[in-house]
Amino acid sequence: MKRIAMVVTVACGVLAAAEAGAGDATKCWTLSADDRLRCYDRETGRPTPVDRAGPSEAPAAPAVVPVGRMTGYLAERWGYDRSPGDEVFIVGQYHENYLIVRDSNGPNTLPYAPDAEGSPTYATVPIDSQHPEIKFQLSGKVRVADLAASPAGGGPEIADAFGVWLAYTQRSHWQVFNGAQSRPFRETNYQPEAIFSIHPQLFVKERAKDDGNWRVFNLGVGHQSNAQSSPLSRSWNYAFAQLGFELDNDHGQWALVVRPWYRLPEAPEKDDNRDLTDYIGYGDIRGTWRQCDWEVTLMGRGNPGTGKGAAQLDVSFPLRIGDRYYPFLGYFQIFTGYGESLIDYNWRQTTAGIGFRLNDRRSLVDGCRHG
């Protein structure tokens, strides 16, 4: 009996100690269901789910969006939709990459350009060209450096506030159907450029996407030539600026890019096309609408003093069977005016072509499916 009494005494002591450490659970009786459970946990010392979780199971911190990120057509083109540094040394699209079969209403069979005295110098023999012909363009750019800076009014640093780019565009006209002349390349233009990009959010804050935003501010220098000998040689050097603005809404993405340029002076005896800007003007303006894989661009340029210039319409459309997605888009192009290529800078014609374009989409908007 003494042993049983000792056990009972010890058990009562343990229960009393437990009740003393547990708190008064009777205060939880009148609470609602959820509050009552939390009250019982607290009064009895029961660990909560967060308390029971180990260090590796702690809730993840919300993702931090890098400063200066934007969305839209122009943001994709210049890497502002991705994390800073993701675009460095990655080759991406600059201008469109395409291949079309095109025809002209008036081929230029006897190219000419003024000499140092202003007299026209013609090709030694007429160019025996046949139409239609193949026209294709290859264009890419690569970001080689990023520089960080803070906005003018203060605030978090933008990691890619300034960028250095190298770009290259090559456009060729191939007489692939001209078997009698061994299918020559009638004209190829080579165009390297160096570009210094400046993040617009250094100067202005981001607004709602349907209010319109400044997306691109670039400065650059370039060279374009056709690598031919006189009298067919054509070339020029230039400096340019590029300003891009965009508005996104339920009807698509709308972009406007203004690009003025200045022709760098050359010695008269080395200038193969001294009157070039009389025909191509001092800059161009491009307006683009994009919705999913549909894209329409209208380009215009001209010289108000001479009344000469050009316009070009480019239309891209999806190529799909059912939900299957293809890496190429259908492509249609119409050009009218002067300067479709350097050899034709002072020749007016209207051309039209249809073919394929490489799909450059880096991200998709809601409602666009790629199977």
ChimeraX attribute file (.defattr): number of C-alpha atoms within 10 A of each C-alpha:
attribute: neighborCount
match mode: 1-to-1
recipient: residues
	/A:1	5
	/A:2	6
	/A:3	7
	/A:4	8
	/A:5	10
	/A:6	10
	/A:7	11
	/A:8	11
	/A:9	10
	/A:10	11
	/A:11	12
	/A:12	11
	/A:13	12
	/A:14	12
	/A:15	11
	/A:16	12
	/A:17	11
	/A:18	12
	/A:19	14
	/A:20	11
	/A:21	12
	/A:22	16
	/A:23	14
	/A:24	14
	/A:25	15
	/A:26	10
	/A:27	12
	/A:28	17
	/A:29	13
	/A:30	9
	/A:31	12
	/A:32	9
	/A:33	11
	/A:34	8
	/A:35	13
	/A:36	16
	/A:37	14
	/A:38	14
	/A:39	19
	/A:40	19
	/A:41	15
	/A:42	17
	/A:43	18
	/A:44	16
	/A:45	12
	/A:46	13
	/A:47	11
	/A:48	11
	/A:49	8
	/A:50	11
	/A:51	10
	/A:52	10
	/A:53	12
	/A:54	9
	/A:55	9
	/A:56	7
	/A:57	9
	/A:58	10
	/A:59	9
	/A:60	7
	/A:61	6
	/A:62	6
	/A:63	6
	/A:64	6
	/A:65	9
	/A:66	15
	/A:67	18
	/A:68	23
	/A:69	17
	/A:70	19
	/A:71	17
	/A:72	22
	/A:73	25
	/A:74	23
	/A:75	17
	/A:76	17
	/A:77	18
	/A:78	22
	/A:79	21
	/A:80	23
	/A:81	20
	/A:82	18
	/A:83	15
	/A:84	19
	/A:85	15
	/A:86	12
	/A:87	19
	/A:88	16
	/A:89	14
	/A:90	12
	/A:91	15
	/A:92	18
	/A:93	21
	/A:94	17
	/A:95	16
	/A:96	17
	/A:97	19
	/A:98	22
	/A:99	22
	/A:100	21
	/A:101	20
	/A:102	20
	/A:103	19
	/A:104	18
	/A:105	12
	/A:106	12
	/A:107	20
	/A:108	18
	/A:109	14
	/A:110	16
	/A:111	21
	/A:112	23
	/A:113	26
	/A:114	16
	/A:115	18
	/A:116	16
	/A:117	8
	/A:118	11
	/A:119	10
	/A:120	13
	/A:121	16
	/A:122	16
	/A:123	15
	/A:124	12
	/A:125	9
	/A:126	11
	/A:127	13
	/A:128	14
	/A:129	20
	/A:130	19
	/A:131	17
	/A:132	19
	/A:133	22
	/A:134	20
	/A:135	23
	/A:136	21
	/A:137	18
	/A:138	18
	/A:139	19
	/A:140	18
	/A:141	23
	/A:142	21
	/A:143	23
	/A:144	15
	/A:145	15
	/A:146	17
	/A:147	12
	/A:148	13
	/A:149	16
	/A:150	16
	/A:151	18
	/A:152	10
	/A:153	9
	/A:154	9
	/A:155	11
	/A:156	11
	/A:157	15
	/A:158	20
	/A:159	19
	/A:160	24
	/A:161	22
	/A:162	19
	/A:163	20
	/A:164	20
	/A:165	20
	/A:166	17
	/A:167	20
	/A:168	20
	/A:169	20
	/A:170	19
	/A:171	20
	/A:172	19
	/A:173	20
	/A:174	21
	/A:175	22
	/A:176	19
	/A:177	16
	/A:178	16
	/A:179	10
	/A:180	10
	/A:181	12
	/A:182	10
	/A:183	15
	/A:184	15
	/A:185	15
	/A:186	16
	/A:187	19
	/A:188	21
	/A:189	20
	/A:190	17
	/A:191	19
	/A:192	17
	/A:193	18
	/A:194	18
	/A:195	22
	/A:196	17
	/A:197	22
	/A:198	19
	/A:199	24
	/A:200	21
	/A:201	21
	/A:202	19
	/A:203	13
	/A:204	13
	/A:205	12
	/A:206	16
	/A:207	10
	/A:208	9
	/A:209	15
	/A:210	13
	/A:211	11
	/A:212	16
	/A:213	21
	/A:214	21
	/A:215	26
	/A:216	23
	/A:217	18
	/A:218	20
	/A:219	17
	/A:220	18
	/A:221	18
	/A:222	19
	/A:223	17
	/A:224	19
	/A:225	19
	/A:226	21
	/A:227	14
	/A:228	14
	/A:229	9
	/A:230	13
	/A:231	17
	/A:232	21
	/A:233	17
	/A:234	24
	/A:235	21
	/A:236	20
	/A:237	16
	/A:238	15
	/A:239	17
	/A:240	17
	/A:241	18
	/A:242	19
	/A:243	17
	/A:244	21
	/A:245	18
	/A:246	25
	/A:247	20
	/A:248	21
	/A:249	12
	/A:250	7
	/A:251	9
	/A:252	17
	/A:253	21
	/A:254	23
	/A:255	23
	/A:256	20
	/A:257	20
	/A:258	17
	/A:259	17
	/A:260	16
	/A:261	19
	/A:262	15
	/A:263	17
	/A:264	12
	/A:265	11
	/A:266	12
	/A:267	8
	/A:268	12
	/A:269	10
	/A:270	11
	/A:271	19
	/A:272	23
	/A:273	23
	/A:274	21
	/A:275	14
	/A:276	20
	/A:277	20
	/A:278	19
	/A:279	24
	/A:280	22
	/A:281	22
	/A:282	19
	/A:283	18
	/A:284	19
	/A:285	18
	/A:286	18
	/A:287	18
	/A:288	19
	/A:289	20
	/A:290	19
	/A:291	20
	/A:292	18
	/A:293	18
	/A:294	14
	/A:295	19
	/A:296	18
	/A:297	18
	/A:298	16
	/A:299	17
	/A:300	17
	/A:301	22
	/A:302	22
	/A:303	16
	/A:304	12
	/A:305	9
	/A:306	11
	/A:307	10
	/A:308	18
	/A:309	24
	/A:310	22
	/A:311	20
	/A:312	19
	/A:313	17
	/A:314	18
	/A:315	20
	/A:316	23
	/A:317	19
	/A:318	18
	/A:319	16
	/A:320	14
	/A:321	8
	/A:322	7
	/A:323	9
	/A:324	10
	/A:325	14
	/A:326	14
	/A:327	12
	/A:328	18
	/A:329	23
	/A:330	20
	/A:331	22
	/A:332	22
	/A:333	19
	/A:334	18
	/A:335	19
	/A:336	19
	/A:337	23
	/A:338	23
	/A:339	20
	/A:340	20
	/A:341	18
	/A:342	23
	/A:343	25
	/A:344	21
	/A:345	23
	/A:346	25
	/A:347	19
	/A:348	19
	/A:349	18
	/A:350	18
	/A:351	18
	/A:352	18
	/A:353	20
	/A:354	21
	/A:355	19
	/A:356	19
	/A:357	23
	/A:358	18
	/A:359	19
	/A:360	17
	/A:361	13
	/A:362	12
	/A:363	13
	/A:364	13
	/A:365	12
	/A:366	7
	/A:367	8
	/A:368	11
	/A:369	12
	/A:370	12
	/A:371	9
